[in-house]
Amino acid sequence: MPKLKSKRGAKKRFELTGTGKIKRRRAYFSHILTKKSSKRKRNLKRWGMVSPADEKRIRRLIAS
């Protein structure tokens, strides 16, 4: 069976940590930032972790 190709869009959006967990960017930080508080924007900058329920699906997309 041939190797799986990764989905390039998913590869750009997710990163693997050293322990094998999957990091993701938070939503709602791309536009309409004027009405959001500084605290909220600061917290949106940080990376989040993918939930265990979605991890298997995303791992298959990034083919790792």
Secondary structure, DSSP 8 states (H G I E B T S, - for coil): -------HHHHHHEEE-TTS-EEE--SS-SS--TTS-HHHHHHHHS-EE--HHHHHHHHHHHT-
